[in-house]
């Protein structure tokens, strides 16, 4: 069996970003393996450990994205493929560039994060499945292999359901599927010697990036009267619910 995790490199959520020339400047940002994709890597490793076979990480992005691939290798993936592209590409264009590589790998399962942090998009998994001609189960929280089929738990708005699909298939991952392991020092040292095959991407973008901006929220600076603690607490709850919409 072969288990493939498709990953992206994205800015750390705590990084301070700035706009330079109408585009987000990542030169001072900390770049990491997308946290949603970490669940895909971990699940590929667990499936390999249980069923045998090979675990391969496939990453898309500029040369610097090799760091994220090395992180996955340090977690325990066997080898990597880096589909190199230095420009801008929307999720569907990314999928089209990855499909030939994935077809060549001929995986039993493909796993990728349910949502890409840089695009805040859920399109990549579905577009990959369409290009590969395989079934897709989104937002999985459990995967069990049974012969030439897989049973997966799939989140719904009102709960969850179990579905069965024939392999090969693609699954998008999320929190709750597993707890990703940390790369160990021996794993990091081994990752330096593991193979990363480079493939130059052929991208046919359908979306043109015109400009980028960083969303900034201004503080209201509202002060509540503390003479009546009960009334102040009630007003705070109302504001958090009706205006801030955080509860």
C-alpha positions, -999 to 999 in steps of 0.1 A, spaced: 0 0 0 10 36 -6 -2 65 15 4 100 2 0 132 22 -3 164 2 10 194 21 15 232 18 38 256 36 20 286 51 28 315 75 26 308 112 -6 323 126 14 342 151 37 358 125 36 395 119 29 402 82 33 434 62 23 446 28 50 455 3 42 467 -32 5 455 -29 15 420 -18 20 403 15 58 403 23 67 369 38 104 377 42 101 382 80 74 356 86 79 322 102 67 296 77 55 262 88 38 230 76 1 238 74 -14 226 107 -44 210 89 -19 191 67 -1 178 98 -32 156 105 -28 142 69 9 134 75 2 118 109 -27 97 95 -5 85 66 21 74 91 -4 56 113 -19 37 83 15 27 72 24 15 107 -7 -6 109 -10 -19 73 26 -17 60 37 -1 27 51 33 20 43 69 32 51 97 7 48 134 13 40 156 -18 45 193 -14 36 222 -37 53 256 -36 85 276 -41 119 263 -31 115 274 5 86 249 8 112 221 10 114 230 47 78 219 52 85 186 33 116 180 56 93 185 86 70 158 73 101 135 66 113 142 102 79 131 115 86 97 97 75 99 61 97 77 38 104 101 10 92 134 -6 82 149 -39 84 187 -43 63 202 -71 82 235 -75 63 266 -85 75 301 -75 44 321 -86 8 325 -75 -16 296 -81 -52 292 -70 -63 258 -54 -77 244 -87 -45 252 -105 -25 236 -77 -46 205 -80 -41 203 -118 -3 206 -113 -3 179 -86 -26 153 -104 1 140 -129 25 135 -100 -1 117 -79 -11 95 -108 26 85 -113 28 76 -76 -5 55 -78 -13 58 -41 -39 37 -22 -49 67 -2 -44 105 -6 -47 127 24 -47 165 26 -58 192 50 -95 200 50 -88 237 46 -57 255 34 -46 283 58 -32 306 31 -63 306 9 -87 298 37 -101 274 11 -115 239 11 -112 235 -26 -79 216 -30 -90 181 -18 -121 181 -39 -102 193 -70 -76 167 -65 -102 139 -62 -119 152 -94 -86 152 -113 -77 117 -101 -112 103 -107 -115 89 -72 -141 93 -44 -135 119 -17 -145 121 19 -142 155 35 -135 165 71 -128 130 83 -123 122 120 -117 85 116 -104 62 88 -105 24 88 -92 2 59 -112 -30 51 -98 -49 21 -102 -28 -10 -125 -3 7 -122 23 35 -147 33 61 -145 69 72 -163 91 98 -174 123 82 -185 155 100 -219 170 93 -235 202 107 -258 182 129 -233 155 139 -214 128 120 -219 98 97 -199 68 86 -194 62 49 -176 35 29 -157 42 -3 -137 20 -27 -100 25 -29 -81 44 -41 -97 74 -25 -89 108 -11 -96 121 24 -94 156 38 -83 158 74 -90 179 104 -85 182 142 -99 152 159 -87 126 134 -54 122 154 -28 140 174 3 147 152 36 136 166 65 159 170 97 154 150 124 139 172 161 147 169 169 114 153 140 119 129 153 153 120 188 139 114 173 111 92 152 135 73 183 153 60 193 121 41 158 112 28 150 116 -9 131 146 -22 124 144 -59 120 178 -76 93 183 -103 88 216 -121 51 225 -120 31 233 -150 5 257 -138 -25 270 -157 -39 296 -133 -75 307 -138 -73 334 -111 -52 365 -113 -39 380 -81 -45 418 -82 -36 429 -47 -34 417 -12 -42 434 21 -41 425 58 -73 427 77 -71 450 107 -97 453 134 -98 486 153 -103 484 190 -135 500 202 -120 509 235 -154 507 253 -153 510 291 -182 496 311 -195 513 343 -183 491 372 -206 506 399 -230 477 394 -210 445 388 -240 424 379 -252 450 353 -217 454 339 -214 416 335 -247 414 317 -238 442 294 -204 426 287 -221 393 278 -245 411 255 -217 430 237 -197 398 232 -227 380 218 -243 407 197 -214 429 186 -182 409 189 -201 377 181 -175 356 199 -200 338 222 
